[in-house]
Amino acid sequence: MEQFSQMIATALKLPVHRVENTLKLLQGGATIPFISRYRKEATGGLDEVQIGDIHTRYEKLCELAKRKETVLSTIEEQGKLTDTLRERISNCWDATELEDIYLPFKPKRKTRAEAARQKGLEPLAMLLLMQRENNLSARVRQFVKGDVKDEEDALKGARDIIAEQVNEDERARNLIRNQFSRQAMITSKVVKGKEKEEAALKYRDYFDFSEPLKKCTSHRLLAIRRGEAEGILKVSITPDDESACTERLERQYVHGNGECSAQVTEAVNDAYKRLLKPAIETEFSALSKEKADEEAIRVFAENLRQLLLAPPLGQKRTMGIDPGYRTGCKVVCLDAQGTLLHNEAIYPHPPKSETALAGRKLVKLVEQYKIEAIAIGNGTASRETERFVTSQRYDREVQVFVVSEDGASIYSASKIARDEFPEYDVTVRGAVSIGRRLMDPLAELVKIDAKSIGVGQYQHDVDQSKLKASLDQTVESCVNLVGVNVNTASKHLLTYVSGLGPTLAQNIVDYRTENGAFHSRKELLKVPRMGAKAFEQCAGFLRIPQADNPLDNSAVHPESYAIVEKMAKDLKCSVADLIKNKELRSQIDIKNYVTDTVGLPTLTDILQELDKPGRDPRQKIQVFEFDKNVQTIDDLREGMELPGIINNITNFGCFVDIGIKENGLVHISQLADKFVSDPTTVVSMHQHVRVRVLSIDHERKRIQLTMKGLN
């Protein structure tokens, strides 16, 4: 581990001891949120991203170490492992270099070169490579025997052997790699006959496209690759000047102008076209795809983080409405904890148009269930439903919000929803989800596969295992940042709490059902399978309101309770008094409480938490209204200024909901009155913005917007 620590520290420009301590904690079963929040002394205050990077790099090094063991054992079995080769492989920590070293020894299917060797043509290949033979024809005739038909057959076999040697030569591969890295162009062309297909229209920009690979943005590359996968586009990656590749190879292998040199030249050209170029093209294709995946996953994870940390309405009696025309609007009434109290359908829109009856029902439900807020899904008939709901007169002040429906249909048909509401259909479940999303977006969205929430770009085209790992880590980070009320949290929310997982989460819910609410964090130790390690990892992130010990409803970890108790004792007051009285807290000199294991970072966190125990880091929710004069894309005019809500961010700009079916795009160049390289630095999910309409493409249903000079 020491060697890995040094390598990771160098790569991430971090002190070695911080990396070593972090790896020890990770290997000891500590989670990233726990290490980041409660082990700042050991890590020097590394944040979750840095700890995650250390973890990822360590796993990659472990994988490479296993690959090296396979390579060494395979070469040893062939009896070709020299001390020099063993040392070189042992000291190699670059995956590409390792595969280049291994290539000549790698077991492979029968190649043209191997077939030529079996015909006894390897000596002829060596003779050609030396390029000293003056009477080539006479020497070649000596090899015309057995399976070798004639002189040309012999020369062809010898060239195949030379071509394979060139392909397996590290110097040759690096030479072509360098040329690709400097000059590689990615080119896409429409497959003949596909250009008029409806499915091909969205790839129109790439029908005859070419640009340097290193300048190709992740969204363009992923779009091109999707077009290729759908059989619409033909894609290639080649150096801008291919002749330079063969010229450099010839300088490496061809010496002189004789007959042998001519044969070597032909073999080198064959090596490039048939073996080297396809191999390096595949390599660069994979590398560029990996880079594009990483960028897309980064954007998706950041969007998801902002969505999960969206402002919650809080515990208020809420009505959820899933709007619709023919099937009506499904209405549900929820109590302050999100429990379903009532559901029914109303039909305020065509074809039934029971507007008056629907209005009376709505007003009665608001009064009967003391509704404080109404959440309306942003799907079909959303604007009409919003107008209908806000036009009613209620017996109390009711706030009305339009809520994103993304992923609600996935949830309503899932096993989770069926287990929660086995007696209700998908429409009721969907309306409940809409209402709960308003109350607490985080608690509700964790029930949905993050991929289905619809806040990424090309999420189905990227590496799915990497995407899942990143999104799971994002959800875990958000849940632990906010904290979880252990007495009301669902199993699905508890699953993401540091140190728990599905089994312990279910055990907590079962214990709560059987024994009633938890009264202290210590009581968690009575939950089946809740060991000391799991308790250490989860306790600080679980909240218990109205607990006997006020610290149980804070982010202060139980391991630090003694410190707070000593602070209170020194000030001759109780812990509760210390939390209530700011003047008392101002008298604390935290330097007096530093020990060998507890330093200033932890003590500073404790004081901040005492100042606002159990505070929610999320902002307060705001009511938003769309322009009432814009109902469809046909109502838009160029130059029109509108209010909007950002509902997706990509690395080429952001999409804005302006209250109609189609979202508008604000290109990265239109985000601000300054140069923007990363949209996330100037906009965020669910941000309320002003936009101006630049252009409307009615055929493709595309709207171009600008934010310049407006925000």
C-alpha positions in Angstrom: 0.0 0.0 0.0 3.0 2.3 0.7 3.9 2.3 -3.0 0.4 3.0 -4.1 0.1 5.8 -1.6 3.2 7.5 -3.0 1.9 7.1 -6.6 -1.5 8.4 -5.8 -0.1 11.3 -3.8 2.1 12.3 -6.7 -0.7 12.1 -9.2 -3.1 14.1 -7.0 -0.5 16.5 -5.7 -1.3 15.6 -2.0 0.9 14.8 1.0 1.7 11.1 1.2 0.6 10.7 4.8 -2.9 12.1 4.0 -3.3 9.5 1.2 -2.0 6.7 3.5 -4.4 7.7 6.3 -7.3 7.9 3.9 -6.6 4.5 2.4 -6.3 2.9 5.9 -9.7 4.4 6.8 -11.3 3.1 3.6 -9.8 -0.4 4.0 -11.1 -0.3 7.6 -14.6 -0.1 6.4 -15.1 3.7 6.7 -17.4 5.4 4.1 -16.4 8.5 2.1 -19.1 10.7 3.8 -17.9 9.6 7.3 -14.2 10.1 6.5 -14.9 13.6 5.1 -17.1 14.7 8.0 -15.6 13.0 11.0 -11.9 12.2 10.3 -10.6 15.6 9.2 -7.5 15.3 11.5 -6.4 12.1 9.7 -7.0 13.3 6.2 -6.0 17.0 6.6 -9.5 18.0 5.7 -9.8 16.3 2.4 -13.3 16.7 0.9 -15.5 13.9 -0.6 -14.3 14.5 -4.2 -10.6 14.1 -3.1 -11.3 11.0 -1.0 -13.3 9.6 -4.0 -10.4 10.2 -6.3 -8.0 8.5 -3.9 -10.4 5.5 -3.8 -10.8 5.3 -7.6 -7.1 5.5 -8.3 -6.3 2.9 -5.6 -8.8 0.5 -7.2 -7.3 1.1 -10.7 -3.8 0.3 -9.3 -5.1 -2.9 -7.7 -6.6 -3.9 -11.0 -3.3 -3.2 -12.8 -1.4 -5.2 -10.2 -3.7 -8.2 -10.9 -3.2 -7.8 -14.6 0.6 -7.8 -14.1 0.3 -11.1 -12.3 -1.6 -12.6 -15.2 1.0 -11.2 -17.7 3.9 -12.5 -15.7 2.4 -16.0 -15.3 1.5 -16.3 -19.0 5.0 -15.4 -20.2 6.5 -17.6 -17.6 4.4 -20.6 -18.8 5.9 -20.0 -22.2 9.4 -20.2 -20.8 10.2 -16.7 -22.1 10.3 -14.7 -18.8 13.8 -13.3 -18.4 15.0 -11.4 -15.3 15.1 -8.2 -17.3 11.5 -8.7 -18.6 10.3 -9.5 -15.1 11.8 -6.4 -13.7 10.4 -4.2 -16.5 6.9 -5.6 -16.0 7.1 -5.3 -12.2 8.1 -1.6 -12.5 5.5 -0.8 -15.1 2.4 1.1 -13.9 1.0 2.3 -17.2 -1.8 0.1 -18.6 -1.0 0.9 -22.3 2.7 0.2 -21.8 2.0 -3.0 -20.0 -0.1 -4.3 -22.9 2.6 -3.3 -25.4 5.2 -5.3 -23.5 2.8 -8.2 -23.4 1.6 -8.1 -27.0 4.4 -10.3 -28.5 3.7 -13.0 -25.9 -0.1 -12.7 -25.8 -1.8 -16.0 -26.9 -3.6 -15.2 -30.1 -5.7 -16.9 -32.8 -3.9 -18.2 -35.8 -2.6 -15.2 -37.8 -1.2 -14.9 -41.3 2.3 -14.5 -39.7 1.9 -17.7 -37.7 0.8 -19.6 -40.8 3.9 -18.4 -42.6 6.1 -19.4 -39.7 4.6 -22.9 -39.8 5.6 -23.0 -43.5 9.2 -22.3 -42.4 9.4 -18.7 -43.7 10.7 -17.0 -40.6 14.4 -17.2 -41.8 13.4 -15.5 -45.0 11.7 -12.7 -43.1 14.9 -12.2 -41.0 16.9 -12.2 -44.2 14.6 -9.5 -45.7 14.8 -7.4 -42.5 18.6 -7.4 -42.7 18.4 -5.9 -46.2 21.9 -7.1 -47.3 21.0 -9.9 -49.8 22.0 -9.0 -53.4 20.5 -12.1 -55.1 17.1 -12.3 -53.5 15.5 -14.4 -56.1 18.0 -17.3 -55.6 17.6 -17.2 -51.9 13.8 -17.1 -52.1 13.7 -20.2 -54.4 15.2 -22.2 -51.5 12.0 -21.7 -49.5 9.7 -22.9 -52.3 8.8 -26.3 -50.9 6.1 -28.1 -49.0 3.1 -25.7 -48.6 4.9 -22.8 -50.2 3.6 -22.7 -53.8 6.0 -20.3 -55.5 8.4 -17.4 -54.9 5.6 -14.8 -54.5 3.9 -17.1 -51.9 7.2 -17.2 -50.0 7.7 -13.5 -50.1 4.1 -12.8 -49.1 4.5 -15.1 -46.0 7.8 -13.4 -45.1 6.2 -9.9 -45.4 3.3 -11.1 -43.1 5.9 -12.1 -40.5 7.6 -8.7 -40.8 4.3 -6.9 -40.6 3.4 -8.7 -37.4 6.8 -7.9 -35.9 6.3 -4.2 -36.8 2.9 -4.2 -35.2 4.2 -5.8 -32.0 7.2 -3.4 -31.7 6.7 -0.9 -28.9 8.6 1.8 -30.8 6.3 1.4 -33.8 3.2 1.6 -31.7 4.3 4.7 -29.8 5.4 6.3 -33.1 1.8 5.9 -34.5 0.3 6.8 -31.2 2.2 10.1 -31.2 1.0 10.8 -34.7 -2.6 10.1 -33.7 -2.4 12.2 -30.6 -1.2 15.2 -32.7 -3.2 14.8 -35.8 -6.2 12.4 -35.2 -9.4 13.5 -37.0 -12.8 12.1 -36.2 -15.0 11.8 -39.3 -18.6 10.7 -39.6 -20.6 10.2 -42.8 -24.2 9.1 -43.2 -24.6 5.5 -44.3 -25.8 5.5 -47.9 -29.6 5.3 -48.1 -30.2 6.3 -44.5 -30.1 10.1 -45.0 -33.9 10.4 -45.6 -35.0 8.1 -42.7 -36.9 9.9 -40.0 -34.6 8.4 -37.3 -31.6 9.9 -39.1 -32.9 13.5 -39.0 -31.5 14.2 -35.5 -28.0 13.3 -36.8 -28.2 15.7 -39.7 -25.4 17.8 -38.3 -23.1 14.7 -38.6 -23.9 13.5 -42.1 -20.6 14.9 -43.4 -18.6 15.9 -40.3 -14.9 16.1 -39.5 -12.9 17.8 -36.8 -9.7 17.2 -34.7 -10.4 14.5 -32.1 -8.9 16.5 -29.3 -11.4 19.3 -30.0 -14.4 17.1 -30.3 -16.6 17.8 -27.2 -18.1 15.0 -25.2 -21.7 15.6 -26.3 -20.7 15.6 -30.0 -18.6 12.5 -29.6 -21.4 10.6 -27.8 -24.0 11.8 -30.3 -21.8 10.5 -33.2 -21.2 7.2 -31.5 -25.0 6.8 -30.9 -25.6 7.5 -34.6 -23.0 4.8 -35.4 -24.6 2.3 -33.0 -28.0 3.0 -34.6 -26.5 2.3 -38.1 -27.0 5.9 -39.3 -23.4 7.0 -39.3 -20.1 5.5 -40.4 -17.3 6.8 -38.1 -13.5 6.7 -38.4 -10.6 8.1 -36.5 -7.4 8.7 -38.7 -4.4 11.0 -38.7 -4.8 14.1 -40.8 -1.7 13.0 -42.8 -1.5 9.3 -43.0 1.5 9.4 -45.3 3.5 10.8 -42.4 2.8 7.6 -40.4 4.1 5.3 -43.1 7.1 7.6 -43.8 8.1 7.5 -40.1 7.7 3.7 -40.0 9.8 3.4 -43.2 12.6 5.5 -41.6 12.5 3.1 -38.7 12.7 -0.1 -40.7 13.8 0.5 -44.3 17.5 0.9 -44.9 18.6 1.3 -48.5 17.0 0.9 -52.0 17.5 -2.8 -52.8 15.1 -5.6 -53.5 15.0 -6.5 -49.8 14.3 -2.9 -48.8 11.4 -2.9 -51.3 9.9 -6.0 -49.6 10.3 -4.4 -46.2 8.7 -1.2 -47.4 5.7 -3.2 -48.6 5.5 -5.1 -45.3 5.7 -1.9 -43.3 2.9 -0.4 -45.3 0.8 -3.5 -44.8 1.6 -3.5 -41.1 0.3 0.1 -40.8 -2.9 -0.4 -42.8 -3.9 -3.9 -41.7 -2.7 -4.0 -38.1 -1.3 -0.8 -36.6 -3.8 1.7 -37.8 -7.0 -0.4 -36.8 -5.4 -1.2 -33.4 -4.4 2.4 -32.6 -7.7 3.7 -34.0 -9.6 1.3 -31.6 -7.4 2.5 -28.8 -8.0 6.2 -29.4 -11.7 5.5 -30.0 -11.9 3.8 -26.6 -9.9 6.6 -24.9 -11.9 9.4 -26.4 -15.2 7.5 -25.5 -13.9 7.0 -21.9 -13.1 10.7 -21.7 -16.5 11.7 -23.1 -18.2 9.3 -20.6 -16.3 10.8 -17.7 -17.4 14.3 -18.7 -21.0 13.3 -19.3 -21.1 11.4 -16.0 -19.6 14.4 -14.2 -22.3 16.7 -15.6 -25.1 14.1 -14.7 -23.8 13.7 -11.2 -23.7 17.5 -10.6 -27.2 17.9 -12.0 -28.4 15.1 -9.8 -26.8 16.6 -6.7 -28.5 19.9 -7.3 -31.8 18.2 -8.0 -31.6 16.1 -4.8 -30.7 19.2 -2.8 -33.6 21.2 -4.2 -35.4 23.3 -1.6 -38.0 21.3 0.3 -41.4 22.6 1.3 -41.1 20.7 4.5 -43.8 19.0 6.6 -47.0 20.6 5.3 -50.3 19.1 4.4 -50.0 18.8 0.6 -52.2 18.0 -2.4 -50.6 16.3 -5.3 -52.1 16.6 -8.8 -51.1 14.5 -11.8 -52.8 16.4 -14.6 -54.4 15.0 -17.7 -57.1 15.5 -20.3 -59.1 12.4 -21.2 -58.2 10.5 -18.1 -58.7 13.5 -15.9 -56.5 14.9 -13.1 -55.7 12.5 -10.4 -55.8 14.3 -7.0 -54.3 13.0 -3.7 -54.3 14.5 -0.3 -51.3 13.9 2.0 -50.7 14.7 5.7 -47.6 16.5 6.9 -45.7 13.2 6.9 -46.6 12.4 3.4 -49.2 9.7 4.3 -52.0 9.3 1.7 -55.3 10.4 3.2 -57.6 10.6 0.1 -57.6 10.2 -3.7 -60.0 10.9 -6.5 -60.1 12.1 -10.1 -61.5 15.4 -11.4 -62.2 16.4 -15.0 -61.8 20.1 -15.4 -60.5 19.9 -19.0 -61.8 18.6 -22.4 -63.3 16.2 -23.4 -65.5 16.1 -20.2 -64.9 19.8 -19.2 -66.6 19.4 -15.8 -65.0 22.6 -14.6 -67.5 23.8 -12.1 -67.8 20.3 -10.5 -64.1 19.9 -10.4 -63.7 23.3 -8.8 -66.2 22.5 -6.0 -64.4 19.2 -5.3 -61.0 20.9 -5.1 -62.2 23.6 -2.7 -63.9 21.0 -0.5 -60.8 18.8 -0.4 -58.6 21.8 0.5 -60.9 22.6 3.4 -61.5 19.0 4.6 -57.9 18.0 4.7 -56.5 21.5 5.7 -54.3 21.6 2.6 -51.5 24.1 2.8 -49.8 23.6 -0.6 -50.6 22.1 -4.0 -48.1 20.3 -6.2 -48.9 20.0 -9.9 -46.9 17.7 -12.2 -45.3 19.5 -15.2 -46.5 17.0 -17.8 -49.5 17.0 -20.2 -52.2 19.6 -19.2 -49.9 21.1 -16.6 -50.4 24.8 -17.5 -54.2 24.4 -17.9 -54.4 22.7 -14.5 -52.2 25.4 -12.9 -54.6 28.1 -14.2 -57.6 26.1 -13.0 -56.2 25.5 -9.5 -55.1 29.1 -9.0 -58.5 30.4 -10.2 -60.3 28.8 -7.3 -61.2 30.5 -4.0 -60.1 28.6 -0.9 -60.8 29.1 2.8 -57.1 29.5 3.5 -53.9 30.7 1.8 -52.6 27.9 -0.4 -49.3 27.9 -2.2 -49.3 26.3 -5.7 -46.1 24.8 -7.2 -45.4 23.1 -10.5 -43.2 20.0 -9.9 -41.0 18.0 -12.3 -42.6 14.7 -13.2 -39.3 13.2 -14.5 -39.1 9.6 -13.3 -42.5 9.6 -11.6 -43.9 7.0 -14.1 -40.8 4.8 -13.4 -41.5 5.0 -9.6 -45.3 4.5 -9.9 -44.7 1.2 -11.8 -41.8 0.0 -9.6 -41.8 -2.7 -6.9 -41.1 0.1 -4.3 -44.4 1.8 -5.2 -46.3 -1.4 -5.3 -45.0 -2.3 -1.9 -46.0 1.2 -0.5 -49.4 1.3 -2.2 -50.5 -2.2 -3.2 -54.2 -1.3 -3.4 -53.8 1.7 -5.7 -53.0 2.0 -9.4 -50.1 3.8 -11.0 -51.9 7.1 -11.4 -52.5 7.4 -7.7 -48.9 6.4 -6.9 -47.7 9.0 -9.5 -49.7 11.8 -7.9 -48.4 10.8 -4.4 -44.9 11.0 -5.7 -45.5 14.5 -7.1 -46.9 15.7 -3.8 -44.0 14.2 -1.8 -41.4 15.6 -4.2 -42.6 19.0 -3.2 -42.4 18.2 0.5 -38.9 16.6 0.4 -37.3 16.0 -3.1 -34.4 14.1 -1.6 -36.5 11.6 0.3 -38.8 10.9 -2.7 -36.2 10.9 -5.5 -34.0 8.3 -3.8 -36.7 5.7 -4.6 -36.1 6.2 -8.4 -33.2 4.9 -10.4 -31.1 8.0 -10.8 -30.7 7.3 -14.5 -34.4 7.8 -15.0 -34.7 11.3 -13.5 -33.7 12.9 -16.8 -31.1 15.4 -15.8 -28.1 14.1 -17.9 -26.9 13.9 -21.4 -26.6 10.6 -23.3 -26.8 8.7 -20.0 -27.7 5.5 -21.8 -24.6 5.7 -24.0 -22.0 6.0 -21.3 -20.3 3.2 -19.3 -23.2 2.0 -17.2 -21.1 0.6 -14.3 -19.2 3.9 -13.9 -22.4 5.9 -14.2 -24.1 3.8 -11.5 -21.1 4.1 -9.2 -21.0 7.9 -9.6 -24.7 8.4 -9.2 -24.9 6.1 -6.1 -22.0 8.1 -4.6 -23.8 11.3 -5.3 -27.0 10.1 -3.7 -25.1 8.9 -0.7 -23.3 12.2 -0.4 -26.5 14.2 -0.5 -28.4 12.0 1.9 -25.6 12.3 4.5 -25.1 16.0 3.9 -28.7 16.7 4.8 -29.1 14.0 7.5 -32.0 11.7 8.0 -34.8 11.6 10.6 -34.5 7.9 11.7 -38.2 7.9 13.0 -39.8 8.9 9.7 -37.3 7.9 7.0 -38.2 5.2 4.5 -36.1 2.1 4.0 -34.9 3.5 0.7 -33.7 6.7 2.2 -32.0 4.9 5.1 -30.2 2.6 2.6 -28.0 5.5 1.5 -27.0 6.5 5.1 -23.3 5.9 5.7 -22.7 2.4 7.0 -26.2 1.0 6.6 -27.2 -0.5 3.3 -30.5 -2.4 2.4 -30.4 -5.0 5.2 -29.7 -2.7 8.1 -32.2 -0.1 6.7 -34.9 -2.7 6.7 -34.0 -3.8 10.2 -34.3 -0.2 11.4 -37.8 0.1 9.9 -38.8 -3.3 11.3 -37.5 -2.4 14.8 -39.3 1.0 14.6 -42.6 -0.7 13.6 -42.3 -3.2 16.5 -41.0 -0.9 19.2 -42.2 2.6 18.3 -40.0 5.6 17.7 -36.3 5.7 18.7 -35.7 7.9 21.7 -31.9 8.0 21.5 -29.0 7.1 19.1 -27.8 4.5 21.6 -31.1 2.6 21.0 -29.9 2.0 17.5 -27.5 -0.6 18.9 -30.5 -2.8 19.7 -31.3 -3.1 16.0 -30.4 -6.6 14.8 -27.0 -6.7 13.1 -26.2 -3.1 14.1 -22.6 -3.7 15.2 -20.1 -1.1 16.6 -18.6 -0.3 13.2 -22.0 0.2 11.5 -23.1 2.4 14.4 -19.9 4.4 14.2 -20.5 5.1 10.5 -24.2 5.9 10.6 -24.9 7.6 14.0 -23.8 11.1 13.1 -26.0 11.2 10.0 -29.2 10.0 11.8 -31.4 12.6 13.6 -33.8 12.0 16.5 -36.0 15.0 17.0 -37.3 15.4 20.6 -34.6 13.0 21.9 -33.7 13.2 25.6 -30.2 14.3 24.6 -30.4 17.3 22.2 -27.2 16.2 20.5 -29.1 13.2 19.1 -30.8 15.7 16.8 -27.5 17.2 15.6 -24.5 16.3 13.4 -22.3 16.0 16.5 -21.1 12.4 16.5 -21.7 10.3 19.7 -17.9 9.8 20.0 -17.7 13.6 20.6 -20.5 13.9 23.2 -18.0 13.8 26.0 -16.3 16.9 24.6 -19.6 18.9 24.5 -20.5 17.7 28.0 -17.1 18.9 29.3 -17.7 22.3 27.6 -21.0 22.5 29.4 -19.5 21.4 32.7 -16.8 23.9 32.5 -19.4 26.6 31.9 -21.5 25.2 34.8 -24.6 24.6 32.5 -26.4 21.8 30.7 -25.8 20.8 27.1 -29.3 22.1 26.3 -28.4 25.5 27.8 -25.2 25.5 25.8 -27.2 25.0 22.6 -29.8 27.6 23.4 -27.4 30.3 24.7 -25.1 32.0 22.1 -23.4 34.0 24.8 -22.4 30.9 26.7 -20.9 29.4 23.5 -18.9 32.5 22.8 -17.0 31.9 26.0 -15.6 28.6 24.8 -12.0 28.5 23.9 -11.8 25.4 21.7 -8.0 25.2 22.1 -8.6 24.0 25.6 -10.3 20.8 24.2 -7.6 19.7 21.8 -6.3 16.2 22.4 -4.2 13.6 20.6 -7.2 12.4 18.6 -9.4 15.5 18.4 -8.0 18.6 16.7 -9.3 22.1 15.8 -11.2 20.9 12.6 -13.5 18.6 14.6 -13.9 21.1 17.4 -14.8 23.9 14.9 -17.4 21.6 13.4 -18.8 20.9 16.8 -19.2 24.6 17.6 -20.8 25.3 14.3 -23.3 22.5 14.8 -24.1 23.7 18.4 -24.9 27.1 16.8 -27.6 25.5 14.5 -28.2 21.9 15.5 -29.6 19.7 12.8 -29.8 22.6 10.3 -30.9 21.7 6.8 -28.3 22.9 4.3 -30.9 23.2 1.6 -32.4 26.6 0.6 -36.0 27.7 1.0 -38.5 27.0 -1.7 -39.9 29.8 -3.9 -43.1 30.0 -5.8 -42.7 30.5 -9.5 -45.1 31.6 -12.3 -44.7 31.1 -16.1 -45.8 33.7 -18.6 -49.6 33.3 -18.8 -49.7 34.3 -22.5 -47.5 31.5 -23.6 -49.2 28.1 -23.8 -47.6 26.4 -26.8 -44.6 26.8 -29.1 -46.9 28.7 -31.5 -47.3 31.5 -29.0 -43.5 32.3 -29.1 -42.0 35.2 -31.0 -38.4 36.0 -31.5 -37.2 38.7 -29.1 -39.9 37.7 -26.5 -38.6 37.8 -22.8 -39.9 35.0 -20.5 -39.5 33.6 -17.0 -38.1 30.0 -16.9 -36.7 27.3 -14.7 -33.5 25.5 -15.6 -34.3 21.8 -15.7 -31.2 20.3 -17.3 -27.5 21.3 -17.6 -25.1 19.9 -20.2 -21.6 20.9 -21.1 -22.9 22.8 -24.1 -25.5 24.9 -22.2 -28.7 24.4 -20.3 -32.3 23.6 -21.0 -35.0 25.9 -19.7 -38.7 25.1 -19.0 -40.7 28.1 -20.2 -44.1 26.5 -19.4 -44.7 24.7 -22.7 -44.1 21.1 -23.9 -40.8 21.9 -25.5 -37.8 23.1 -23.4 -35.6 25.9 -24.8 -31.8 25.6 -25.1 -29.5 28.4 -23.9 -26.2 27.6 -25.6 -23.1 28.0 -23.5 -22.2 31.1 -25.6 -25.5 32.7 -24.6 -25.4 32.1 -20.8 -23.7 35.3 -19.7 -22.1 38.5 -20.8 -18.7 36.9 -20.4 -16.8 33.8 -21.6 -18.2 30.6 -20.0 -16.2 27.4 -20.2 -18.4 25.4 -17.7 -22.1 26.1 -17.5 -22.3 24.8 -13.9 -20.3 27.9 -12.8 -23.0 30.3 -13.8 -26.3 28.3 -13.7 -27.8 25.6 -11.4 -30.7 23.1 -11.5 -34.1 24.6 -10.7 -32.7 28.2 -10.9 -35.3 30.8 -11.8 -34.1 32.8 -14.8 -35.2 35.3 -17.4 -34.6 34.3 -21.1 -35.1 35.9 -24.5 -36.2 33.9 -27.5 -33.5 33.9 -30.2 -35.0 31.5 -32.8 -37.8 29.0 -33.2 -37.5 25.9 -35.4 -41.1 24.7 -35.7 -40.2 21.6 -37.8 -37.7 20.2 -35.3 -39.5 21.7 -32.3 -36.3 23.5 -31.2 -36.2 26.8 -29.3 -32.9 28.8 -29.0 -32.8 31.2 -26.0 -30.3 33.6 -24.5 -29.7 34.9 -21.0 -27.3 37.6 -22.0 -28.1 40.9 -20.4 -31.1 39.5 -18.5 -29.8 37.9 -15.3 
